[in-house]
Amino acid sequence: MKIAVVGAGIAGLSTAWSLNKRGHEVTLFEQAPRIPNPYAASGDQHRIIRRAYAGADGYARTISEAFEAWDELWADLGTRHYTPCGTLGVSQSPDDEGDAYLKGLDRAGSPYELYEAAEAARRYPFLDAKAIRYAYLNHEGGALFPARIAVDLVRLLRERGVVIREGAAIAAIDADAGRLVLADGEQKSFDRIVVSAGAWVLKLLPELAEALATYRTAVVYLDPPEDLKEIWQAAPVIVDVGGTIDGYVLPPVDGTGLKFGAGIHKRPHRPDEAREPRSGEGEQIRDYFSPPFARIPEYRVDRVVTCAYTFTADRRFFSKQIGRVTAVSACSGHGYKFGAAVGRRVAAGVESGDQVGLLRWLRAE
């Protein structure tokens, strides 16, 4: 089949990769002048992949397929953009997010090392022992490197004959006819169209607003105190810091920066709105993390990066068939880790026509 993929984030790139391997003629359209789009969720330095989940046991199980799909991609790329540094969780109070992640590991049967507060602070001196109940280390998971993955996927796809149209914004989609209208007026027709446009999907398919909402958030890259730099460089990713901020941390592994992000920081916004960091925004995000981190005011803000995501009400992934269009939103703040697996599943669903099965998998049912 002749298939268009709209959006070159990890879902779109992986879908194009899998469709091409299945023998289809693929054209990939990306609105940004270069891939990765620095404003898109797939353009950041590093993202977490983990076994640990809180109440989403289906995704905890599905991560096995995600790891396998990444291994297939590494084999094709001839390199591995992943550091398996393990995942750390922290609990500050009973039944907080950190506690929920630990219980999720128990249900998944995934082993971990449990540390009392004093031992956790000894191993990880950036923690404040007085602020936490315990911490736990799970050796599954670590850091993926999105920008590097995107660059190498673009190279691989071009080598394999996929047509990649950068700087090609889509103005309209005729789902019944399978036709794309580009911003410059050019029209292209396809047997099938996959729309994986991330936070920009509602500009192309506004009827999906009943299921999807777009939020703006930001992460901060920090320069830690001098005596903690080596400790941070050897640290695992932190899936949750406990408390109420929905906070996570990626350490400065393999040449990246020390990144802090907090789920409470997201606000409803269209994807092109408020993309410049606000004055003091980095310090605001940093300060969410005291507690459980000690000496937080000593961490210097290096830079702030804004992000835009689509969310469903239940934070599960989403797909919908509209005429010849398969719209996919594997975001909801935790989509990147499943990127290679999502691409394989979307490609299979487009080829077979089994949209019900695709949606059940995306929702981890």
N, C-alpha and C positions, 0 to 999 in steps of 0.2 A: 504493500500500500504506500501511497504518497501521503506523508504525515508531517504536519507542522507542530512544533513545540514552541509555545509563547512564554518566554521567561527563562533566563539562564541562571537561576539560583541552583542550589544543589538538586532539587526535585526535577527541574527542567533538564539540567545537564545529565543527570543519571537516567532520566527517561529517554533522552536522545541516545545515550550510550547503549541502553538495553534494546531499544527499537532497532538501532543500527545492527546490533549483533544478531537480531532476529531476521535481518535481511530486508528491512523496509527502507524506503527512500525518505530521508529525514532532512527537514530544514528547521533550524533553530533561530528564533527571533529574540533579540534583546534590545530594550530601549536605550540602555546606557551605551556610551561610545566605546567602552571597553568592559570585558568580563574579567573579574567580577565587578559588579556595580557596587561602588563603595557605600551607597546608601541602602543596599539590600542586606538582608540577614545573612546571606552566604558570603559576604565580603570581609568578615572580621578575621582577626589573627587566629584565634583558637576557640573551640567550642567543646563542651563536655560530652563524652559518651559514657554511659554508666549502666550498671545492672540495677542499682538502687532506685526504687520508686516508692512513693508514699501509698496512696490508695489505688493506683493504676496498675493492678497486677497483670492485666493483659499486655501492657507495654513492657513490663519487666520480663515477661515470657518472650515477647516478640523481639527483644534485643538480641537474642541468640541468632535470629535470622539476619539482623542488622550487622552483627560482627562478621557473619559468613559472607554477606554481600560486599562489605568493605574489603575482605580478603580477596574476593574475585576482582574487585576494582584495582587493588594494589598489584595483583598479578598482571593485569592489562596495562597499567601505567608503568610497571617496572620499577616502582618505588613505593614507599609506605609513608604517608603523611599522617602519622599517628604516633603518640608517645604513651605507652601503657603505664602511666605513673600511679595508677590506683585512685580510689575515691575515698575521701574522708567525710564523715558526717559529724555534726555536733548538736547536742541537745542542751538548751538552757532551762527549760521548764517542762513538766509532764505534759504529754500530748501535743507538744509543738511539732513543727515540720521535721526537725531533726529526729525526734522520737518516732514519727510516722515512717520516715525512711528506714529506720532500723527494723521496725516491725515488718515492713515490706520485704527486707532482706531475709528475715526469718521465714516469711511465707514462701519466698522463692527458693529457700534452701541454699542461699548463697553465703558462703562462710565469710567471717570477718573477725578482726581482732578488736576487743572491747577494752577501752582504757578509762579508768577513773580519772577525775578532773586533774589531780596532781600529776599523774603519769602522762596524760594528754598534753599538759603544759610543758612537761619536761621534754617530751618528744618534739613538740611544736611550740616553741617559746613565744610565738606571736599570739597564742591563746592566753586568756586571763583565767586562771584556775578558779578564781572566786566567782566567775560569771557563768560557769558551765556545770552540768551534772556529769557528763561523760562525753567521750568521742569514740568513734569506731572507724576502722580502716578496712575497706573491701578492696581486694587486689584486682577486681575486674573493672576495666574502664580506664579512662584517662583523657587525653586531649587530642582532638582532631584539628587540622589546620586548614580552614576553609579556603582562604585565598590561594594557597599553594595547590589545593585539590582542584580548584576552578581553572587555574592556569594550565595545569597538566591535562585536565579533561578536555579543554579547548584544543590543545595540541593533538591529543589522541583522536578526538572526533574529526578534526580536519584531515588527519592522516588516513582515516577510514572512510572519507568521502562525505561526511555530513556537511551540509551547507550551513555556515554560521553567519547570520546577518546582525552585526553589532550596529548600534545607533539606528535601529529600525523599530521605531515606536509604532504600535498598532492603534489605529483610530477607531476601528469598529470591527465587529465580528458578525457575519451572517451564519448563525449556527446551522440552520437548515440546509443552506447551500454549501457549507464547508468553505466559506470565503473569508479571507482577511483583507481589510482595507488599511493600508499603511498611512501614516501621517502625511506623506508626500503625495497621496492619491493613488499610488500603485495598488493593484488588486491581485491577489494570488488565491488559487483554489486548491483544495486538498481533499483526499478521501476522509481523513480524520484530522482533528485539531485537538491538541492537549494544551490547556491553559494552566500554567503553573507560575502565575505572575506574583505570587506572594502578596504583599500588602497592597499591590496595585490591581488586584483581581477585580475589585468592585468598580473600577473605572471602565473595565472591559465588559463585565457581566454584572450590572447593577442589581439584577434580580436576585443575586445571592446575598444581598444585605439582610434578608430575613434569617440567614444562618451564620453569617460572618460579620465580625466587627474589627475595625482597624485601630491599633494603639501605637502610640509613640513611647519609647523608653530610651534609656541611655546607660552606658557602662563607663566606668572610669578606670584609666590605667594609672597606677600609683608607683612612686619610687619609695621603697620601704627604708627604714633606718639602716644605716650602714652595717650594724652588727647582726641584722636579720636577713641580709641579702642572700647569703649562701644557704640559709635555712629555707627560705622561700624557693630558691632554685631547685632544691631537692624535695619540695613538698608535693603531695598528691593534689589533684583537683578537689575542691570542697563542694559537695553536692548541696549542702544546706548548713547554715550556721546556727540553726535553731531560732528560738524567739518567734517574732511575728513579721519579719521583713521579707521572707522568702529569698534569702540571700545566698549567693554562690560565689566562688572564687576560682580563677584559673591561675596557676603559678607561672612564673616566667621561664617556661621550659623551651629548649631548642630555639633560643633567640627571640622569643616573644616577650611581651610585657606582663606585669602583674595586674590582672583584670578583676574588678569587683562589679557585681551586678545584683540588683534587688528587684524582685517581682513587684513590690509595692510602688515602684517608681513609675509604672506605666500609666498613661493617660489616654483617653480617646482622642484620636487625631487622624486626619487623612495623611497618606504616606509622604506627601511633599510639604506638609506643614511643619513649622517649628523644628526644622532639621539642624539648625545651628545650636550648639550648646548654650544654655543660659548662663549668665554670670553667677558664679558660685555653685553651679550644678555639680561639679566634680566633688567639691567639699561636702555637699549635701549627701551624695551617694556614699562617699567614704564614711561619713559620720553615722550612717545607719549601722555600721558594723562595730560600734562600741556601745554595749557588749556584742559579741564575746571576745573581740580582739583587744589586746593591751596596746597602749601607746598610739592609738589611732591618730591623734593630732600630729604625730611625727612623720606620718606618711605624706609625702609631697605629691600633689596632683600633677601628673605628666600631661595627660590629655583626656578629653571626653569624646566618646563616639555615640552618636544617636542611632537608633534602630527603629524599624517599623515592622509590626507583625499583624497577621490576622489571627483572631481568636474565635473559636466556637464557644457557646455557653458552657459546655462541659469539658472544654480543653482537649477534645479528641480531634483527630484528623478528619478531613471532610472530602467528599467527591460527589459530583453530580453530573449526569449525562443530560445534555441539552442539544438535541439534534445530533449533528456530527461532532459536537464538542464534548470532551471530557474535562471538566474543571476539577482541579485538585488543590487542596490547601492542607499541606502537611506541616503546619507551622505551630500555632498555639504555644510558642515559646520553647518547645522541646523537640522540634521537628528535625533539626539538622542531623542528629545522631542516627536517624533512620534513613538518611538521604539515599544511599545506594540501594537499600532494600525497597524504598518507595518507588524509585525509578524502575526496578525490575517488575514490581507488582503492577504499576500503572501500564507499562508496556504490555504485559501479559493480558491485562484487562481490556486494553484497546484492541489487541489482536483477537481475543476470544469473544469479546462482547459481553463478558460476565461482569457487569457493573455492580451487581448485588454482591458478588464475592469480593470485588475490589473494596467496596465500602465497608464490608464486614472486617476485612483485614486492616484497613486504615483505621477503623475504630477499635482495633484490638479486641474484637469480640470472639 
